[in-house]
Amino acid sequence: MTTVEKTSAPAKTNSLTSGRLPASVPWVLLIASLAIMGVVFAFANLGNPIGDYNIAAAVFLGTVLFVIAIYAISTVVEGQRKAADRFITAIVSAAFVVALLPLISLLFTVIVNGLQRFDIDFFTMSMRNVVGDGGGAVHAVYGTLLITLAATIISVPIGLMTSIYLVEYGAGSRLGKAITFFVDVMTGIPSIVAGLFAYSLFVVFFGPGISNGFMGAVALSVLMIPVVVRSSEEMLRLVPNELREASYALGVPKWLTIVKVVLPTSIAGITTGVMLAIARVIGETAPLLLTAGYTQSLNLNLFDGNMMTLPVFVYNQYANQGTSPDSAIARAWAGALTLILIVMVLNLAARAVAKFFAPKTGR
């Protein structure tokens, strides 16, 4: 018998998996492109202060270099079709980076300039009897925290109860529609108007010339309440009606359903909305100039005397530079950096609180 030898055909390559770049290549190219442009601009800035480093241009040109590099490499390795897909993805990513350029530039500038006076003296000394070098902003830090805390204590209960009424009790009613309309109007009022309102309110009861930290808290609460109302309202509307109906079916009263079911379910979003409201007002300057005033000494009494805040401190250091302009500008930058760090810490704390109190979704 004749044995027929079978020859095996060569294995076919899978066109779906062959010629593909590893998943880490785009990230490596992005980091390398940014690093190359960073080094180029660093050499171009040699001999100049680090504050003159153009980080926005470095990031932008690094992103452009990444788009070109990923398209060229993908064309060689993966072919024209896949390269076109990666090119569009890189363009979208580059657009996101370009949108972040103002934030990147702002953070870089504030950090570089603020670190000059970010020392122990800055957080342990006030500006009392200081006209040149030295001094600090401990009085402004305490003033900012106290006034913002008072404004939060005023705003959160009012805003939260208003949102509960709009969602749970007054949905579709004339009063509910009127409240929604006025809340929307209050959202867009200029901050100086809130300061004028608080000043006029206290002048009516206590006479002209009054200025204290509580007035500033009232002015800030006028700006905070609309933000708390709108954000809390949206979070309460996201709670499924099935949860409410299940609670009613068990004979639970409506007020207890709101307290035990609705609020715990939406607490994470409500906390985020409160933090957004705090971030909205903690950097306000105009209303605090009219209400809390400014002082160079430490004052912890919200109801007696002027109280300094960080935004007013930054403005005052820039506007009244004293005998040492460089020191005043350095203190202003350090105050701005401190304000950013306070907002960041508050947001991290809010995320931790929201995560801790959020309802468990596991079985």
Secondary structure, DSSP 8 states (H G I E B T S, - for coil): --------------TTTTT---TTHHHHHHHHHHHHHHHHHHHHTTTS-GGG--HHHHHHHHHHHHHHHHHHHHHHHH-HHHHHHHHHHHHHHHHHHHHHHHHHHHHHHHHHHHTTS-SHHHHH---TT-SSS----HHHHHHHHHHHHHHHHHHHHHHHHHHHIIIII-TTSHHHHHHHHHHHHHHTS-HHHHHHHHHHHHHHHH-TT---HHHHHHHHHHHHHHHHHHHHHHHHHTS-HHHHHHHHHTT--HHHHIIIIIHHHHHHHHHHHHHHHHHHHTT--HHHHHHT---SS----TTSS----HHHHHHHHHH--TT-HHHHHHHHHHHHHHHHHHHHHHHHHHHHHHHHHS-----
